[in-house]
Amino acid sequence: MDNIEALEIKIAYLEKQNAELSELLIEADKDIAGLKKKLDALEKKVEDIIEEGGVDRPNRRPPHY
């Protein structure tokens, strides 16, 4: 195997790895966007609960007491 062929093999491998990593990055970006939406929704719910005066809980001891 000559040097040019070895370089071509390495380039092909690196191109394949680059494509796979790009796909993983796209998937991760989609996951992050979905998580941001869920976080925003949870923050909104918490703000709504706080504005409504919180959650009414009876004044009793937890079951482990």
PDB file of N, CA, C, O and CB in Angstrom:
ATOM      1  N   MET A   1       0.862  -1.175   0.000  1.00  0.00           N
ATOM      2  CA  MET A   1       0.000   0.000   0.000  1.00  0.00           C
ATOM      3  C   MET A   1       0.907   1.237   0.000  1.00  0.00           C
ATOM      4  O   MET A   1       1.792   1.371   0.846  1.00  0.00           O
ATOM      5  CB  MET A   1      -0.980  -0.001   1.243  1.00  0.00           C
ATOM      6  N   ASP A   2       0.679   2.107  -0.932  1.00  0.00           N
ATOM      7  CA  ASP A   2       1.518   3.299  -0.985  1.00  0.00           C
ATOM      8  C   ASP A   2       0.929   4.397  -0.105  1.00  0.00           C
ATOM      9  O   ASP A   2      -0.174   4.265   0.426  1.00  0.00           O
ATOM     10  CB  ASP A   2       1.668   3.795  -2.437  1.00  0.00           C
ATOM     11  N   ASN A   3       1.675   5.465   0.036  1.00  0.00           N
ATOM     12  CA  ASN A   3       1.280   6.567   0.918  1.00  0.00           C
ATOM     13  C   ASN A   3      -0.028   7.216   0.488  1.00  0.00           C
ATOM     14  O   ASN A   3      -0.840   7.584   1.338  1.00  0.00           O
ATOM     15  CB  ASN A   3       2.372   7.614   0.960  1.00  0.00           C
ATOM     16  N   ILE A   4      -0.243   7.361  -0.796  1.00  0.00           N
ATOM     17  CA  ILE A   4      -1.465   8.006  -1.283  1.00  0.00           C
ATOM     18  C   ILE A   4      -2.680   7.149  -0.944  1.00  0.00           C
ATOM     19  O   ILE A   4      -3.708   7.668  -0.509  1.00  0.00           O
ATOM     20  CB  ILE A   4      -1.386   8.248  -2.809  1.00  0.00           C
ATOM     21  N   GLU A   5      -2.564   5.864  -1.138  1.00  0.00           N
ATOM     22  CA  GLU A   5      -3.682   4.969  -0.820  1.00  0.00           C
ATOM     23  C   GLU A   5      -3.975   4.987   0.685  1.00  0.00           C
ATOM     24  O   GLU A   5      -5.136   4.983   1.093  1.00  0.00           O
ATOM     25  CB  GLU A   5      -3.371   3.525  -1.290  1.00  0.00           C
ATOM     26  N   ALA A   6      -2.929   5.006   1.500  1.00  0.00           N
ATOM     27  CA  ALA A   6      -3.110   5.055   2.956  1.00  0.00           C
ATOM     28  C   ALA A   6      -3.821   6.345   3.352  1.00  0.00           C
ATOM     29  O   ALA A   6      -4.706   6.334   4.208  1.00  0.00           O
ATOM     30  CB  ALA A   6      -1.746   4.947   3.685  1.00  0.00           C
ATOM     31  N   LEU A   7      -3.435   7.446   2.733  1.00  0.00           N
ATOM     32  CA  LEU A   7      -4.092   8.726   3.022  1.00  0.00           C
ATOM     33  C   LEU A   7      -5.552   8.713   2.580  1.00  0.00           C
ATOM     34  O   LEU A   7      -6.419   9.242   3.276  1.00  0.00           O
ATOM     35  CB  LEU A   7      -3.348   9.875   2.330  1.00  0.00           C
ATOM     36  N   GLU A   8      -5.822   8.113   1.431  1.00  0.00           N
ATOM     37  CA  GLU A   8      -7.207   8.020   0.953  1.00  0.00           C
ATOM     38  C   GLU A   8      -8.068   7.207   1.919  1.00  0.00           C
ATOM     39  O   GLU A   8      -9.222   7.553   2.171  1.00  0.00           O
ATOM     40  CB  GLU A   8      -7.249   7.387  -0.451  1.00  0.00           C
ATOM     41  N   ILE A   9      -7.509   6.141   2.452  1.00  0.00           N
ATOM     42  CA  ILE A   9      -8.242   5.316   3.423  1.00  0.00           C
ATOM     43  C   ILE A   9      -8.517   6.119   4.692  1.00  0.00           C
ATOM     44  O   ILE A   9      -9.625   6.081   5.227  1.00  0.00           O
ATOM     45  CB  ILE A   9      -7.447   4.028   3.764  1.00  0.00           C
ATOM     46  N   LYS A  10      -7.518   6.837   5.165  1.00  0.00           N
ATOM     47  CA  LYS A  10      -7.699   7.655   6.370  1.00  0.00           C
ATOM     48  C   LYS A  10      -8.735   8.751   6.148  1.00  0.00           C
ATOM     49  O   LYS A  10      -9.555   9.022   7.025  1.00  0.00           O
ATOM     50  CB  LYS A  10      -6.367   8.278   6.797  1.00  0.00           C
ATOM     51  N   ILE A  11      -8.700   9.373   4.987  1.00  0.00           N
ATOM     52  CA  ILE A  11      -9.671  10.427   4.675  1.00  0.00           C
ATOM     53  C   ILE A  11     -11.080   9.850   4.618  1.00  0.00           C
ATOM     54  O   ILE A  11     -12.018  10.458   5.133  1.00  0.00           O
ATOM     55  CB  ILE A  11      -9.321  11.114   3.335  1.00  0.00           C
ATOM     56  N   ALA A  12     -11.236   8.694   4.004  1.00  0.00           N
ATOM     57  CA  ALA A  12     -12.555   8.055   3.925  1.00  0.00           C
ATOM     58  C   ALA A  12     -13.076   7.742   5.327  1.00  0.00           C
ATOM     59  O   ALA A  12     -14.251   7.961   5.621  1.00  0.00           O
ATOM     60  CB  ALA A  12     -12.486   6.759   3.076  1.00  0.00           C
ATOM     61  N   TYR A  13     -12.201   7.231   6.185  1.00  0.00           N
ATOM     62  CA  TYR A  13     -12.596   6.932   7.561  1.00  0.00           C
ATOM     63  C   TYR A  13     -13.013   8.209   8.290  1.00  0.00           C
ATOM     64  O   TYR A  13     -14.041   8.231   8.966  1.00  0.00           O
ATOM     65  CB  TYR A  13     -11.443   6.238   8.315  1.00  0.00           C
ATOM     66  N   LEU A  14     -12.226   9.257   8.155  1.00  0.00           N
ATOM     67  CA  LEU A  14     -12.536  10.521   8.826  1.00  0.00           C
ATOM     68  C   LEU A  14     -13.831  11.140   8.304  1.00  0.00           C
ATOM     69  O   LEU A  14     -14.597  11.717   9.077  1.00  0.00           O
ATOM     70  CB  LEU A  14     -11.384  11.505   8.646  1.00  0.00           C
ATOM     71  N   GLU A  15     -14.079  11.027   7.014  1.00  0.00           N
ATOM     72  CA  GLU A  15     -15.332  11.542   6.452  1.00  0.00           C
ATOM     73  C   GLU A  15     -16.531  10.785   7.016  1.00  0.00           C
ATOM     74  O   GLU A  15     -17.561  11.380   7.329  1.00  0.00           O
ATOM     75  CB  GLU A  15     -15.317  11.439   4.914  1.00  0.00           C
ATOM     76  N   LYS A  16     -16.385   9.468   7.141  1.00  0.00           N
ATOM     77  CA  LYS A  16     -17.466   8.658   7.716  1.00  0.00           C
ATOM     78  C   LYS A  16     -17.703   9.050   9.169  1.00  0.00           C
ATOM     79  O   LYS A  16     -18.847   9.238   9.583  1.00  0.00           O
ATOM     80  CB  LYS A  16     -17.134   7.151   7.614  1.00  0.00           C
ATOM     81  N   GLN A  17     -16.641   9.171   9.938  1.00  0.00           N
ATOM     82  CA  GLN A  17     -16.762   9.568  11.341  1.00  0.00           C
ATOM     83  C   GLN A  17     -17.399  10.950  11.466  1.00  0.00           C
ATOM     84  O   GLN A  17     -18.230  11.179  12.345  1.00  0.00           O
ATOM     85  CB  GLN A  17     -15.385   9.559  12.020  1.00  0.00           C
ATOM     86  N   ASN A  18     -17.012  11.858  10.597  1.00  0.00           N
ATOM     87  CA  ASN A  18     -17.562  13.211  10.611  1.00  0.00           C
ATOM     88  C   ASN A  18     -19.063  13.189  10.349  1.00  0.00           C
ATOM     89  O   ASN A  18     -19.820  13.900  11.010  1.00  0.00           O
ATOM     90  CB  ASN A  18     -16.855  14.088   9.571  1.00  0.00           C
ATOM     91  N   ALA A  19     -19.492  12.384   9.395  1.00  0.00           N
ATOM     92  CA  ALA A  19     -20.921  12.279   9.083  1.00  0.00           C
ATOM     93  C   ALA A  19     -21.691  11.695  10.266  1.00  0.00           C
ATOM     94  O   ALA A  19     -22.777  12.171  10.598  1.00  0.00           O
ATOM     95  CB  ALA A  19     -21.138  11.410   7.826  1.00  0.00           C
ATOM     96  N   GLU A  20     -21.130  10.664  10.902  1.00  0.00           N
ATOM     97  CA  GLU A  20     -21.793  10.059  12.061  1.00  0.00           C
ATOM     98  C   GLU A  20     -21.895  11.046  13.216  1.00  0.00           C
ATOM     99  O   GLU A  20     -22.932  11.131  13.874  1.00  0.00           O
ATOM    100  CB  GLU A  20     -21.040   8.803  12.512  1.00  0.00           C
ATOM    101  N   LEU A  21     -20.830  11.787  13.461  1.00  0.00           N
ATOM    102  CA  LEU A  21     -20.852  12.776  14.537  1.00  0.00           C
ATOM    103  C   LEU A  21     -21.830  13.908  14.237  1.00  0.00           C
ATOM    104  O   LEU A  21     -22.473  14.433  15.146  1.00  0.00           O
ATOM    105  CB  LEU A  21     -19.454  13.342  14.763  1.00  0.00           C
ATOM    106  N   SER A  22     -21.941  14.279  12.981  1.00  0.00           N
ATOM    107  CA  SER A  22     -22.903  15.311  12.598  1.00  0.00           C
ATOM    108  C   SER A  22     -24.326  14.854  12.885  1.00  0.00           C
ATOM    109  O   SER A  22     -25.144  15.629  13.382  1.00  0.00           O
ATOM    110  CB  SER A  22     -22.751  15.667  11.113  1.00  0.00           C
ATOM    111  N   GLU A  23     -24.621  13.597  12.572  1.00  0.00           N
ATOM    112  CA  GLU A  23     -25.950  13.044  12.857  1.00  0.00           C
ATOM    113  C   GLU A  23     -26.228  13.037  14.357  1.00  0.00           C
ATOM    114  O   GLU A  23     -27.324  13.389  14.791  1.00  0.00           O
ATOM    115  CB  GLU A  23     -26.072  11.620  12.292  1.00  0.00           C
ATOM    116  N   LEU A  24     -25.240  12.639  15.141  1.00  0.00           N
ATOM    117  CA  LEU A  24     -25.410  12.633  16.594  1.00  0.00           C
ATOM    118  C   LEU A  24     -25.644  14.043  17.126  1.00  0.00           C
ATOM    119  O   LEU A  24     -26.451  14.248  18.032  1.00  0.00           O
ATOM    120  CB  LEU A  24     -24.186  12.013  17.273  1.00  0.00           C
ATOM    121  N   LEU A  25     -24.939  15.000  16.562  1.00  0.00           N
ATOM    122  CA  LEU A  25     -25.102  16.388  16.982  1.00  0.00           C
ATOM    123  C   LEU A  25     -26.498  16.897  16.653  1.00  0.00           C
ATOM    124  O   LEU A  25     -27.102  17.608  17.456  1.00  0.00           O
ATOM    125  CB  LEU A  25     -24.049  17.274  16.317  1.00  0.00           C
ATOM    126  N   ILE A  26     -27.011  16.545  15.497  1.00  0.00           N
ATOM    127  CA  ILE A  26     -28.368  16.946  15.110  1.00  0.00           C
ATOM    128  C   ILE A  26     -29.387  16.343  16.067  1.00  0.00           C
ATOM    129  O   ILE A  26     -30.315  17.027  16.498  1.00  0.00           O
ATOM    130  CB  ILE A  26     -28.676  16.513  13.657  1.00  0.00           C
ATOM    131  N   GLU A  27     -29.220  15.060  16.404  1.00  0.00           N
ATOM    132  CA  GLU A  27     -30.130  14.402  17.348  1.00  0.00           C
ATOM    133  C   GLU A  27     -30.061  15.059  18.719  1.00  0.00           C
ATOM    134  O   GLU A  27     -31.090  15.294  19.352  1.00  0.00           O
ATOM    135  CB  GLU A  27     -29.799  12.908  17.465  1.00  0.00           C
ATOM    136  N   ALA A  28     -28.853  15.353  19.176  1.00  0.00           N
ATOM    137  CA  ALA A  28     -28.686  15.983  20.484  1.00  0.00           C
ATOM    138  C   ALA A  28     -29.324  17.367  20.501  1.00  0.00           C
ATOM    139  O   ALA A  28     -29.931  17.758  21.498  1.00  0.00           O
ATOM    140  CB  ALA A  28     -27.197  16.080  20.849  1.00  0.00           C
ATOM    141  N   ASP A  29     -29.192  18.102  19.418  1.00  0.00           N
ATOM    142  CA  ASP A  29     -29.791  19.432  19.327  1.00  0.00           C
ATOM    143  C   ASP A  29     -31.312  19.347  19.407  1.00  0.00           C
ATOM    144  O   ASP A  29     -31.951  20.176  20.056  1.00  0.00           O
ATOM    145  CB  ASP A  29     -29.366  20.124  18.024  1.00  0.00           C
ATOM    146  N   LYS A  30     -31.892  18.340  18.743  1.00  0.00           N
ATOM    147  CA  LYS A  30     -33.344  18.142  18.814  1.00  0.00           C
ATOM    148  C   LYS A  30     -33.768  17.795  20.235  1.00  0.00           C
ATOM    149  O   LYS A  30     -34.775  18.302  20.730  1.00  0.00           O
ATOM    150  CB  LYS A  30     -33.790  17.033  17.840  1.00  0.00           C
ATOM    151  N   ASP A  31     -32.996  16.927  20.893  1.00  0.00           N
ATOM    152  CA  ASP A  31     -33.300  16.558  22.276  1.00  0.00           C
ATOM    153  C   ASP A  31     -33.241  17.778  23.190  1.00  0.00           C
ATOM    154  O   ASP A  31     -34.112  17.962  24.041  1.00  0.00           O
ATOM    155  CB  ASP A  31     -32.325  15.479  22.770  1.00  0.00           C
ATOM    156  N   ILE A  32     -32.230  18.597  23.018  1.00  0.00           N
ATOM    157  CA  ILE A  32     -32.079  19.800  23.836  1.00  0.00           C
ATOM    158  C   ILE A  32     -33.242  20.749  23.609  1.00  0.00           C
ATOM    159  O   ILE A  32     -33.763  21.325  24.564  1.00  0.00           O
ATOM    160  CB  ILE A  32     -30.752  20.505  23.523  1.00  0.00           C
ATOM    161  N   ALA A  33     -33.655  20.920  22.369  1.00  0.00           N
ATOM    162  CA  ALA A  33     -34.791  21.800  22.071  1.00  0.00           C
ATOM    163  C   ALA A  33     -36.057  21.288  22.754  1.00  0.00           C
ATOM    164  O   ALA A  33     -36.825  22.074  23.308  1.00  0.00           O
ATOM    165  CB  ALA A  33     -35.013  21.905  20.546  1.00  0.00           C
ATOM    166  N   GLY A  34     -36.274  19.980  22.716  1.00  0.00           N
ATOM    167  CA  GLY A  34     -37.440  19.395  23.384  1.00  0.00           C
ATOM    168  C   GLY A  34     -37.384  19.590  24.885  1.00  0.00           C
ATOM    169  O   GLY A  34     -38.395  19.901  25.514  1.00  0.00           O
ATOM    170  N   LEU A  35     -36.201  19.408  25.465  1.00  0.00           N
ATOM    171  CA  LEU A  35     -36.046  19.600  26.903  1.00  0.00           C
ATOM    172  C   LEU A  35     -36.260  21.057  27.302  1.00  0.00           C
ATOM    173  O   LEU A  35     -36.819  21.336  28.363  1.00  0.00           O
ATOM    174  CB  LEU A  35     -34.665  19.137  27.349  1.00  0.00           C
ATOM    175  N   LYS A  36     -35.819  21.983  26.456  1.00  0.00           N
ATOM    176  CA  LYS A  36     -36.044  23.407  26.739  1.00  0.00           C
ATOM    177  C   LYS A  36     -37.538  23.721  26.757  1.00  0.00           C
ATOM    178  O   LYS A  36     -38.005  24.478  27.608  1.00  0.00           O
ATOM    179  CB  LYS A  36     -35.328  24.290  25.692  1.00  0.00           C
ATOM    180  N   LYS A  37     -38.282  23.142  25.822  1.00  0.00           N
ATOM    181  CA  LYS A  37     -39.732  23.362  25.789  1.00  0.00           C
ATOM    182  C   LYS A  37     -40.383  22.828  27.059  1.00  0.00           C
ATOM    183  O   LYS A  37     -41.245  23.482  27.645  1.00  0.00           O
ATOM    184  CB  LYS A  37     -40.355  22.691  24.550  1.00  0.00           C
ATOM    185  N   LYS A  38     -39.963  21.632  27.482  1.00  0.00           N
ATOM    186  CA  LYS A  38     -40.518  21.052  28.702  1.00  0.00           C
ATOM    187  C   LYS A  38     -40.162  21.897  29.920  1.00  0.00           C
ATOM    188  O   LYS A  38     -40.998  22.101  30.800  1.00  0.00           O
ATOM    189  CB  LYS A  38     -40.013  19.618  28.890  1.00  0.00           C
ATOM    190  N   LEU A  39     -38.935  22.387  29.973  1.00  0.00           N
ATOM    191  CA  LEU A  39     -38.511  23.234  31.081  1.00  0.00           C
ATOM    192  C   LEU A  39     -39.317  24.520  31.116  1.00  0.00           C
ATOM    193  O   LEU A  39     -39.741  24.959  32.185  1.00  0.00           O
ATOM    194  CB  LEU A  39     -37.022  23.548  30.976  1.00  0.00           C
ATOM    195  N   ASP A  40     -39.532  25.125  29.957  1.00  0.00           N
ATOM    196  CA  ASP A  40     -40.342  26.346  29.891  1.00  0.00           C
ATOM    197  C   ASP A  40     -41.757  26.089  30.397  1.00  0.00           C
ATOM    198  O   ASP A  40     -42.321  26.912  31.117  1.00  0.00           O
ATOM    199  CB  ASP A  40     -40.386  26.885  28.453  1.00  0.00           C
ATOM    200  N   ALA A  41     -42.331  24.947  30.020  1.00  0.00           N
ATOM    201  CA  ALA A  41     -43.682  24.607  30.466  1.00  0.00           C
ATOM    202  C   ALA A  41     -43.717  24.411  31.979  1.00  0.00           C
ATOM    203  O   ALA A  41     -44.654  24.857  32.642  1.00  0.00           O
ATOM    204  CB  ALA A  41     -44.182  23.340  29.754  1.00  0.00           C
ATOM    205  N   LEU A  42     -42.706  23.748  32.525  1.00  0.00           N
ATOM    206  CA  LEU A  42     -42.647  23.548  33.970  1.00  0.00           C
ATOM    207  C   LEU A  42     -42.470  24.870  34.708  1.00  0.00           C
ATOM    208  O   LEU A  42     -43.095  25.093  35.745  1.00  0.00           O
ATOM    209  CB  LEU A  42     -41.510  22.595  34.326  1.00  0.00           C
ATOM    210  N   GLU A  43     -41.624  25.741  34.180  1.00  0.00           N
ATOM    211  CA  GLU A  43     -41.438  27.056  34.797  1.00  0.00           C
ATOM    212  C   GLU A  43     -42.746  27.831  34.807  1.00  0.00           C
ATOM    213  O   GLU A  43     -43.072  28.494  35.792  1.00  0.00           O
ATOM    214  CB  GLU A  43     -40.354  27.855  34.056  1.00  0.00           C
ATOM    215  N   LYS A  44     -43.490  27.749  33.719  1.00  0.00           N
ATOM    216  CA  LYS A  44     -44.785  28.431  33.643  1.00  0.00           C
ATOM    217  C   LYS A  44     -45.742  27.877  34.687  1.00  0.00           C
ATOM    218  O   LYS A  44     -46.442  28.640  35.354  1.00  0.00           O
ATOM    219  CB  LYS A  44     -45.395  28.289  32.236  1.00  0.00           C
ATOM    220  N   LYS A  45     -45.781  26.547  34.837  1.00  0.00           N
ATOM    221  CA  LYS A  45     -46.660  25.936  35.830  1.00  0.00           C
ATOM    222  C   LYS A  45     -46.287  26.383  37.242  1.00  0.00           C
ATOM    223  O   LYS A  45     -47.161  26.697  38.051  1.00  0.00           O
ATOM    224  CB  LYS A  45     -46.600  24.408  35.728  1.00  0.00           C
ATOM    225  N   VAL A  46     -44.992  26.411  37.533  1.00  0.00           N
ATOM    226  CA  VAL A  46     -44.539  26.839  38.860  1.00  0.00           C
ATOM    227  C   VAL A  46     -44.919  28.296  39.100  1.00  0.00           C
ATOM    228  O   VAL A  46     -45.393  28.642  40.182  1.00  0.00           O
ATOM    229  CB  VAL A  46     -43.010  26.651  39.004  1.00  0.00           C
ATOM    230  N   GLU A  47     -44.717  29.144  38.109  1.00  0.00           N
ATOM    231  CA  GLU A  47     -45.101  30.552  38.245  1.00  0.00           C
ATOM    232  C   GLU A  47     -46.598  30.686  38.487  1.00  0.00           C
ATOM    233  O   GLU A  47     -47.021  31.492  39.316  1.00  0.00           O
ATOM    234  CB  GLU A  47     -44.699  31.343  36.992  1.00  0.00           C
ATOM    235  N   ASP A  48     -47.403  29.903  37.772  1.00  0.00           N
ATOM    236  CA  ASP A  48     -48.857  29.942  37.960  1.00  0.00           C
ATOM    237  C   ASP A  48     -49.237  29.514  39.372  1.00  0.00           C
ATOM    238  O   ASP A  48     -50.103  30.124  40.000  1.00  0.00           O
ATOM    239  CB  ASP A  48     -49.558  29.040  36.931  1.00  0.00           C
ATOM    240  N   ILE A  49     -48.589  28.468  39.869  1.00  0.00           N
ATOM    241  CA  ILE A  49     -48.878  27.992  41.222  1.00  0.00           C
ATOM    242  C   ILE A  49     -48.506  29.054  42.247  1.00  0.00           C
ATOM    243  O   ILE A  49     -49.252  29.290  43.197  1.00  0.00           O
ATOM    244  CB  ILE A  49     -48.122  26.683  41.512  1.00  0.00           C
ATOM    245  N   ILE A  50     -47.361  29.691  42.058  1.00  0.00           N
ATOM    246  CA  ILE A  50     -46.922  30.735  42.986  1.00  0.00           C
ATOM    247  C   ILE A  50     -47.889  31.912  42.954  1.00  0.00           C
ATOM    248  O   ILE A  50     -48.245  32.448  44.003  1.00  0.00           O
ATOM    249  CB  ILE A  50     -45.493  31.206  42.641  1.00  0.00           C
ATOM    250  N   GLU A  51     -48.314  32.316  41.767  1.00  0.00           N
ATOM    251  CA  GLU A  51     -49.247  33.436  41.635  1.00  0.00           C
ATOM    252  C   GLU A  51     -50.597  33.127  42.274  1.00  0.00           C
ATOM    253  O   GLU A  51     -51.270  34.026  42.776  1.00  0.00           O
ATOM    254  CB  GLU A  51     -49.440  33.789  40.165  1.00  0.00           C
ATOM    255  N   GLU A  52     -50.992  31.852  42.255  1.00  0.00           N
ATOM    256  CA  GLU A  52     -52.271  31.451  42.836  1.00  0.00           C
ATOM    257  C   GLU A  52     -52.186  31.270  44.348  1.00  0.00           C
ATOM    258  O   GLU A  52     -53.182  30.938  44.990  1.00  0.00           O
ATOM    259  CB  GLU A  52     -52.751  30.165  42.194  1.00  0.00           C
ATOM    260  N   GLY A  53     -51.029  31.481  44.907  1.00  0.00           N
ATOM    261  CA  GLY A  53     -50.892  31.372  46.355  1.00  0.00           C
ATOM    262  C   GLY A  53     -50.293  30.065  46.830  1.00  0.00           C
ATOM    263  O   GLY A  53     -50.350  29.762  48.022  1.00  0.00           O
ATOM    264  N   GLY A  54     -49.738  29.309  45.957  1.00  0.00           N
ATOM    265  CA  GLY A  54     -49.084  28.068  46.345  1.00  0.00           C
ATOM    266  C   GLY A  54     -50.039  26.895  46.380  1.00  0.00           C
ATOM    267  O   GLY A  54     -51.195  26.985  45.967  1.00  0.00           O
ATOM    268  N   VAL A  55     -49.525  25.810  46.880  1.00  0.00           N
ATOM    269  CA  VAL A  55     -50.289  24.568  46.969  1.00  0.00           C
ATOM    270  C   VAL A  55     -50.806  24.434  48.389  1.00  0.00           C
ATOM    271  O   VAL A  55     -50.036  24.546  49.343  1.00  0.00           O
ATOM    272  CB  VAL A  55     -49.422  23.329  46.566  1.00  0.00           C
ATOM    273  N   ASP A  56     -52.108  24.194  48.541  1.00  0.00           N
ATOM    274  CA  ASP A  56     -52.677  23.972  49.865  1.00  0.00           C
ATOM    275  C   ASP A  56     -52.334  22.563  50.318  1.00  0.00           C
ATOM    276  O   ASP A  56     -52.679  21.578  49.666  1.00  0.00           O
ATOM    277  CB  ASP A  56     -54.213  24.193  49.860  1.00  0.00           C
ATOM    278  N   ARG A  57     -51.643  22.493  51.457  1.00  0.00           N
ATOM    279  CA  ARG A  57     -51.314  21.197  52.033  1.00  0.00           C
ATOM    280  C   ARG A  57     -51.762  21.200  53.486  1.00  0.00           C
ATOM    281  O   ARG A  57     -51.564  22.189  54.192  1.00  0.00           O
ATOM    282  CB  ARG A  57     -49.787  20.888  51.912  1.00  0.00           C
ATOM    283  N   PRO A  58     -52.343  20.144  53.924  1.00  0.00           N
ATOM    284  CA  PRO A  58     -52.746  20.093  55.331  1.00  0.00           C
ATOM    285  C   PRO A  58     -51.521  20.081  56.236  1.00  0.00           C
ATOM    286  O   PRO A  58     -50.472  19.553  55.869  1.00  0.00           O
ATOM    287  CB  PRO A  58     -53.618  18.854  55.602  1.00  0.00           C
ATOM    288  N   ASN A  59     -51.661  20.665  57.417  1.00  0.00           N
ATOM    289  CA  ASN A  59     -50.563  20.691  58.384  1.00  0.00           C
ATOM    290  C   ASN A  59     -50.542  19.386  59.163  1.00  0.00           C
ATOM    291  O   ASN A  59     -51.090  19.295  60.261  1.00  0.00           O
ATOM    292  CB  ASN A  59     -50.697  21.899  59.347  1.00  0.00           C
ATOM    293  N   ARG A  60     -49.920  18.405  58.595  1.00  0.00           N
ATOM    294  CA  ARG A  60     -49.796  17.126  59.271  1.00  0.00           C
ATOM    295  C   ARG A  60     -48.392  16.585  59.059  1.00  0.00           C
ATOM    296  O   ARG A  60     -47.677  16.975  58.136  1.00  0.00           O
ATOM    297  CB  ARG A  60     -50.856  16.123  58.760  1.00  0.00           C
ATOM    298  N   ARG A  61     -48.030  15.686  59.938  1.00  0.00           N
ATOM    299  CA  ARG A  61     -46.691  15.111  59.868  1.00  0.00           C
ATOM    300  C   ARG A  61     -46.585  14.151  58.682  1.00  0.00           C
ATOM    301  O   ARG A  61     -47.560  13.498  58.310  1.00  0.00           O
ATOM    302  CB  ARG A  61     -46.346  14.382  61.184  1.00  0.00           C
ATOM    303  N   PRO A  62     -45.410  14.075  58.106  1.00  0.00           N
ATOM    304  CA  PRO A  62     -45.194  13.082  57.050  1.00  0.00           C
ATOM    305  C   PRO A  62     -45.348  11.674  57.619  1.00  0.00           C
ATOM    306  O   PRO A  62     -45.207  11.490  58.829  1.00  0.00           O
ATOM    307  CB  PRO A  62     -43.793  13.256  56.407  1.00  0.00           C
ATOM    308  N   PRO A  63     -45.628  10.694  56.796  1.00  0.00           N
ATOM    309  CA  PRO A  63     -45.895   9.336  57.278  1.00  0.00           C
ATOM    310  C   PRO A  63     -44.734   8.680  58.019  1.00  0.00           C
ATOM    311  O   PRO A  63     -44.957   7.723  58.761  1.00  0.00           O
ATOM    312  CB  PRO A  63     -46.274   8.479  56.130  1.00  0.00           C
ATOM    313  N   HIS A  64     -43.522   9.151  57.847  1.00  0.00           N
ATOM    314  CA  HIS A  64     -42.390   8.490  58.499  1.00  0.00           C
ATOM    315  C   HIS A  64     -42.194   8.924  59.944  1.00  0.00           C
ATOM    316  O   HIS A  64     -41.289   8.411  60.602  1.00  0.00           O
ATOM    317  CB  HIS A  64     -41.132   8.758  57.727  1.00  0.00           C
ATOM    318  N   TYR A  65     -43.007   9.856  60.477  1.00  0.00           N
ATOM    319  CA  TYR A  65     -42.876  10.276  61.874  1.00  0.00           C
ATOM    320  C   TYR A  65     -43.611   9.351  62.784  1.00  0.00           C
ATOM    321  O   TYR A  65     -43.611   9.549  63.999  1.00  0.00           O
ATOM    322  CB  TYR A  65     -43.381  11.684  62.067  1.00  0.00           C
TER     323      TYR A  65
END
